[in-house]
């Protein structure tokens, strides 16, 4: 894990431990709904959450709100 992400990962692991009684992973859905191509930020967040032990589902770029809602349900 990158040293720059370690403080974030430590806090995320502490947060995850509060909500997972059985030691399972919390699942988080990330989506990029805007039409621009700037998705680096969401990818950095996804990697940080994954490194912290979350199960990350990234839907990709250019998704509609309806599609993201359907995936979430």
Secondary structure in CASP SS format (residue, H / E / C, confidence):
PFRMAT SS
TARGET T0000
AUTHOR 0000-0000-0000
METHOD secondary structure of the structure
MODEL  1
X C 1.00
X C 1.00
X H 1.00
X H 1.00
X H 1.00
X H 1.00
X H 1.00
X H 1.00
X H 1.00
X H 1.00
X H 1.00
X H 1.00
X H 1.00
X H 1.00
X H 1.00
X H 1.00
X H 1.00
X H 1.00
X H 1.00
X C 1.00
X C 1.00
X C 1.00
X C 1.00
X C 1.00
X C 1.00
X C 1.00
X E 1.00
X E 1.00
X E 1.00
X E 1.00
X C 1.00
X C 1.00
X C 1.00
X C 1.00
X C 1.00
X C 1.00
X C 1.00
X C 1.00
X C 1.00
X H 1.00
X H 1.00
X H 1.00
X H 1.00
X H 1.00
X H 1.00
X H 1.00
X H 1.00
X H 1.00
X H 1.00
X H 1.00
X H 1.00
X C 1.00
X C 1.00
X C 1.00
X E 1.00
X E 1.00
X E 1.00
X E 1.00
X C 1.00
X C 1.00
X C 1.00
X C 1.00
X C 1.00
X C 1.00
X H 1.00
X H 1.00
X H 1.00
X H 1.00
X H 1.00
X H 1.00
X H 1.00
X H 1.00
X C 1.00
END
